[in-house]
Amino acid sequence: MPDLKISPELALLMEAALEGKSKPPFDSYQREINWAKLSRLANWHQVRPLLLDHLQNRGEKLEVPAKHLAGLKEFAMGQAVTNMAFLGISVRLYEQLDAVRVKAFLMKGALWAWLLYEKPNQREFGDIDFFIEEGDINKSLSTLKVNGFEPDPYRKYLMGQDALRSAYLETDYQLPLQPIESHALQSLEIQWKPSYPRYCYDLNWKELSLNMISVNMAGSLIQIPNMENQLLMMVIHHGGVEQWDKLKYMADFVRILRKHSDKLDWSYIQDISGKQGFKRLLSESVGMVRLLTGEAFGGEAFESAMASPSDKFRSAILKHWENERPVLKSKSWRIFLYNMRHRDNLGVKFSIILAHLSYLTNLRLLWHKALWYKKHQS
């Protein structure tokens, strides 16, 4: 393993977000903490409530400048209020979708805050996501419109024409909705696939809804995919799409492993990830958790099959954690290159290339997209 050094700011954030049994095997530069940099990094990594909890409960107290501590407290208080409000909205929307027999489950931010964290306000999130069975999308949009949410004008245009609607559903995986009037919740999304189809993560409603479990969330019983599928969706989104770019993503992954790894069906997880061509990504991701926390997951059989993270895998994550990443208007090329590097074999990589070529030759959809943007550009 090459010698790696990280800043004291990142070292402190990793302690706060991951709470490992041992410190990661990286040296940190011996200098005073730059609190302005720490605040900026905590904001980018979306771990400010976790940082505040860590600073307040840390055995070895740090002298935190008053303005930075006040900023963390103010944000954490606002996030706590927001999270509780959004959890309530999530459950209410789920119940209304269920009442009209829309096949749906809550996913990602709001759900993982409730399921995985000691206190739901410890996880930053700003939107609500539902996975919808594709045949129920129209019915779900009607219900969500009654609740004050509809697609933005561009996607409303695409969804309003049968041919374009079909092409959009086939080539995309999510539909962002926005409030019709002023609303505390600014972003609501529905999904019908775990990611863009051209990246060949092909888990569908039938597979994800197999052996669903009931959980009590904010006083209501809701149905969600089992923990094996929760973990697979997390690896796809946090790893295959977001590339573990933020500590928030790794904090989720650490907690699902910590809470559930000893009860998971690892044979199923390895079988599905192998068939979908991301077993290597799963393996290196679990290996990264082991490296960061000093903890082993999944039992001896699983541990022996897991790879330690490669130097490139580990170094890329640490580089992004330390230096952040530019915000791009479209991350498609970045995601494509990442999956070409980290998916399992030539077969799945060739499938990804073919899927991208198929997307690029969907001339009707691309033509109408270009026309719409040209007409509405500012």
Salt bridges, closest charged atoms under 4 A:
GLU9 OE2 - ARG31 NH1 2.74
GLU9 OE1 - LYS37 NZ 3.85
GLU15 OE2 - LYS23 NZ 3.80
GLU15 OE1 - HIS54 NE2 3.23
GLU15 OE1 - ARG58 NE 3.73
GLU19 OE1 - ARG255 NH2 3.89
ASP53 OD2 - LYS119 NZ 3.39
GLU124 OE1 - ARG48 NH2 3.24
ASP129 OD2 - LYS108 NZ 3.85
GLU134 OE1 - LYS193 NZ 3.75
GLU150 OE2 - LYS156 NZ 2.92
ASP152 OD2 - ARG155 NH1 2.60
GLU242 OE1 - LYS331 NZ 2.85
ASP245 OD1 - HIS320 ND1 2.86
ASP245 OD2 - ARG325 NE 2.86
ASP252 OD2 - ARG123 NH2 2.65
ASP252 OD2 - HIS238 NE2 2.88
ASP262 OD1 - LYS263 NZ 3.44
ASP271 OD2 - LYS275 NZ 3.29
GLU284 OE2 - ARG280 NE 3.58
GLU295 OE2 - ARG258 NH2 2.66
GLU303 OE1 - ARG290 NH1 2.35
ASP311 OD1 - ARG314 NH2 3.24
GLU322 OE2 - LYS37 NZ 3.42
GLU324 OE2 - ARG40 NE 3.46
